[in-house]
Amino acid sequence: MIFLMTSCSCLRAITGMILDSETQQPISSAKISVVNQGFERHFESDSLGYFNAYISGGPRCPRIKATVEAQGYQTATFREPKKRDTLTIFLEKEN
């Protein structure tokens, strides 16, 4: 019975780096919001643009949907890749 109860949720993780699309420089303090099956968590990139985001979710364990926001940049949305690669997210400056 305990096995059935503990197997009903999953843990998903995304690691990556957030860079300026023009200069290739890291963007620190970018806000990363991840959503999975109604669960939502918020993270920030560090001073080098790196982030590690994770979330638990329902029994089907779908891929994470994420939004990245940083001051002076357009908001970007992405999905967790099928492979466990580290992502590089390029943000474009606002017009």
Summary of the structure (lengths in Angstrom):
residues: 95
radius of gyration: 14.8
end to end distance: 56.0
largest distance: 56.0
contacts: 258
relative contact order: 0.28
helix: 5%
strand: 51%
